[in-house]
Amino acid sequence: MTYFKNGVFAADPWDQTPGPTRREILSYAEWQERRNGTLPAPLGLRLDPGFAVEQLAGDLEHFDLISINFPKFTDGRGYSMAWLLRSRLGYTKELRATGDILFDEMQFMARCGFDAFEITDANTLRLLQDGRRATAFDRFYQPGLEPEVPAGTRPWARRTA
């Protein structure tokens, strides 16, 4: 697994190596079991596709990381989960995509709110390491969570509501 955030490869701050500064990533079931006890800080949450993120509305302040699994590149439920976490629930900390992440999907994932990725696909790693590819997903021509660049351009490409 290779950690990719903000357009660069980096050391994963949530590396699961045992040690005194170990950060813990819990499943939702583990969170439910341990939520009233002593919890590590910082704390992460691991979600599978199809989880109803609205259940987290009152608990988001506890999590410094939410990791959403993509078991297959054809499973798009994580996109909706990320969008809901960012836009409706106001989650502002790290939102990570894990699993079967392909290069062609990463810009769409960023548009939905993901800001970090765990990459295992060899072709995706190769393309991200290729200096000719844009890896900072900061140029968008349609409205979304991120501002369009340049602002106010292409009004002809949108319909009025």
N, C-alpha and C positions, 0 to 999 in steps of 0.2 A: 504494500500500500504506500502511495506517495501523496503527501499533503500539498495542496495547491490553494493559495489564498491571495486575493488582491493582485492577480496576474503573475505571481511568482511561486516557485517551489520554496518551501520552508520546512523547518522542523515542526512536527506536530506537537503543540503544547498539551495535547490530551493523550500523549503516548501512554499506553497502558502498562508500561514497565513498572513493576513494584518498586516502591521507594517512599521516602518521607514526604515528598511533595506530590504524591500520586493524586491525580484528579480522577473522579469516578463518574462513569457514564452508566446510568441506570435505564432499564426498560421501564415502561409504564407500570407494569405489574410490580416491579421492585420498588418503584416510587410510591405506589399505593401502600405497600407493606411497611415501608420505612419512613413515610412522610412525617409522622408524629414523634419520631425518635431523633437521635443525634445523626445529623447528616454531614457529609464532607463538604467543604467549600474549597474551590468552586465545584459545582455540580452540573452534570450534563444529563440529557435525556435522549434515549434512542427510541425512534418510532418506526413502525412498519407501515407500508402503504395501506390506505383505507382507514387509518385511525382518525376518529372525529376530534380534530384539534380544538374544537370549541370546549371540550372537557377541561382544557388547560387554562381557561380564561382567568381563574383566580390564583393560579400557581406559577405563572410565567416568571415572576420576579425571582424565583428560586433557581432558575436555570441559566447558566452562563453559556451553554451550548445546547442546541437541539439538532440532533442528527436524524435525517430521514433516509431510510433505505430504499434503493431502487433495485429490486431483485432481478429485473430484466429491463433492458432499455425500452421495451415496448409498454412498460407499466408507467403511465403518466400520472397516477394519483398523487405522487409526491409534489408535483407542480402546484396542484390545487392546495395541498396542505401548506406549502411554503407561502403561497399568495395570501391565504387566510391568516397565517401567523403574522405576517408583516402588515398587511393592509387593514384587517379588521380587528386583530387582537393586539397590535402595536408592539410586537416582539422586536427588539432592537439589537440583541446580542448575536453571537455567531450562529448561523444557520448553515448546516453542512449536508451536502449530498454524498451518500455512500453507495457502494454496490456497483452495478453495471453502468458506469458513467462513460459516455462517448463524447468525443470532441464536438461533434455537430450539435449536441444537445446543450452544451455548457452555457452558451450565450442565452438560450431560452431559460435555463435554470436560473441564471443571474437575473434575468428580467422578472422572474417570479419571487426573487428575494434571497436566493442562496448566495453566500459570500465565501464559502469554502467548499473544497471537494476532496474526497479520498479517491485517488485514481489508481486503478489496477490494470486497465486495458493497455496493452503494449502499444497499439496504434495511437491511442489518445496521448500517451506519454511522449511518443515520438513527435507528434504534431505540436504539442505544447513546448517541447524543447527546441523545435525548429524556429529560429529567429525571424523567419519571414512571416510567420503567422501572428496575427493580433491576439494577444492573450489577456489584455486588459479589456474587459467587456464594458466599454464606456461610450460607444457610439451606437445610438439607437435612433431610428427614423420614425418610430411609432410611439404614441404615448404609453406609459406604463408606470411601474414603481419608480424607475430611474428617470431623471429629466431627459428630454430629447436634446440632441446636440446637432447642430446649433439650435438654440431655443427659438420657437416660433416659426420654424421653417416648414415647408411642405403643407400649408393649410389645405391645399387642393386634394391631399391624400386622405382627408378625414371628412366624414359626414357629420352634419350637426345632429344633435340628439333631439 
